[in-house]
Amino acid sequence: MRTRSRPQLFVTDRGDGEPVLLITGWTISSAVFDPVAALYLPHVRIVAYDHRGARRSAPWPAPVSMAMLAADAARVLDAFEITSAHIAGLSMGAGVALELAIRMPHRVKSLILLGAGPGGPTAPRPSLRSTAGVLGTVVTDTIRHPTSGRPPRCSPTPTAASIRTRPPPTCPPSHATVLRRG
């Protein structure tokens, strides 16, 4: 399917339950998520799309900014009447996911960054196994603790040091930060 608004984006929407929006790297087809997505379809709704000008989406002959790509992600959510979703970004898609979370935090239930980093041709990429493991953790957590909107703020605000070890004790388990090394 393609979005109605321009530029038209190729989108797949499969499954039922809590929505998970999968965002790929720049020229990567969203089909890259198919082997992993299939594992979780009985439990969540998987929405994935190709960026403007990439793969199965409409061509885009002009420069593109991260803000434009984040707006595209929001358009995909709008096209399927999804007010907020768990957002997973791979490679440059992690930057798009971060931009979406910064500009439209009410649209993001949780944020999963895969292979995020400074980028470039020598940047390490996550393995399929580690990607499946991280997504599995989120899906399992979502099934156990479904959300009905934006998660509550944890108190006290966690510091970078406390996040590296574990979430603050007052933070509900469904909103814990999962950090893994692949």
N, C-alpha and C positions, 0 to 999 in steps of 0.2 A: 504494500500500500504506500501511497505518497501523501504527504501533507497537502492540504488545499492551498495554503498561502505560499507565496514565493519567497525564496527559492524552494521548489518542491523537494522534500527530503524523503528518501526511502525509509520506511519504518516497518518493523515487525512487532506484533503485539500477541503474546501467547500466555496462556495460563490464567489462573484466578488467584485471588488473595491480595496480600500486600504488594503494591507495585514496586518494582525495582527497575530503574532506568540505567541501561548500560551504555556508556559513551566510549567510543574507540579513539585510537590515535588518529592523526591527521588523515592519511590516505588509506587507512585500514578499513576493510569491509566489516560491517557489524556481524557478518557470518562467522567471524573469528570467535564469537561468544557461543555459537551453537553447541559445541561439545559440552561446555560447562553449564549453559542454560538448561539443557535437557535434563540434567541431574536434579534441578530444583523446581521444574514446572509443576509438579503435583502440589507444591506448597505456596508458590508466589506467582505473581503476574510479571512476566519479563517483557519489557519494552526496550527495543534497541533500534538504532538508526545510523545511517551513513551521513557524514558531514556534507555540507553544501560543497559541490564541486568534486566530491569523492565517490568512487565506485558507482552505486546504483542511484544516487541522488542526481538532481539536475546540475548541469555545469554552472560554474560561477567564475567568470573571467576577471574578477577584481580582487584586490587584496582583502584579507579577512583578519579581523581582530578577535581576541579572546572574548571580548564582550559580545560580539556578534554571534559567536559560537554558543555562548551561554544563553543568549536570547533564543537561538535555535532550539536548544534543549528545552527551554520553557515552552516554546511553540509546540514541541512534540507532546509534552505533558498536556497542554491545552487541547490539542487535537483529539486526545483520548479522554478528555474531561477528568484528568488526574490533578487534584489540587496540590498534593505533595507526594513524594516518593523517596525510597532509599536510592541514592545515587552512587553508581560505581563507575569510576573513570580509569581507563587504561592508557598509559603513556601520556600523550598530549591530552587525552580525554580526562586525565586527572586534573590538569590545569583548567579545563572547561568546567569540570565538577566543582573545583574550588571557586571559580569565578561565579558560578550559579549560586553557590552557598553564600558568597559575600554579597552579591547583588540582590538575591531573592531568598533569604534564609527561610522564609515561611514555606518554600517549595521543597525543602530538604529535610527528610526525617532522619537520615543518617548518611554519612559520607564514607565511601570506600575508595582509597587511592591505591591503584595497582601500577607498579613500575613508574611511580612518580619520581621526578628528579629534574636536574637541569636539562636533560634531554640530549639530543645529538646522536650521531651514528654509533658512538662507542658506549652509550648508556646501557646498563644491564636491563634486561627484560625479565619479568616474572615468568616462572615456569607454569605450565598448565596445571600442574599439581598444586602449587602454592596458591594460584588464582582460585581453583576449585575449593581449597581449604578455607580461604578467607570468605568467599561467598557462602560456603556451607555454614560457617560460624554465624554470619548475619542471618541467613535463612532460618537456622535452628533457633536463634534468639528471637526472630520475628514471630515464629510459630508459638514459642513459649510465652512471649510478652507482646502481643499485638498492640500497635499504637493507634490512636484515633486522631492524631494530629501531631503538632509539634511537641517533641519531648520536653518535659519540665527541666528547668535549669537545676543543675546540681549545686548544692551548697555544702561547704565553701567551694569557691571556684578553684578547680584543680590547677596546679602548677605544672610546668613541663616535666619536672622531676617526678611528681606523683603520677602523671599519666604513663611515664615509662615503666613504672613498677606495677601499679594497679589503680583502679578508679577510687575516688574518695569513698569512705564507707557510707556516706549519706546518699550516694548516687545509686538509683535503682539499677539492678543488674541489666535490665533491658537497654540501658543507655550507656553501658560501659564502652570504653574505647578499646578496640582490639588492634594491637600493633604486633605484627609478625615479621620475622625476617625470612625471606625465601631462600 
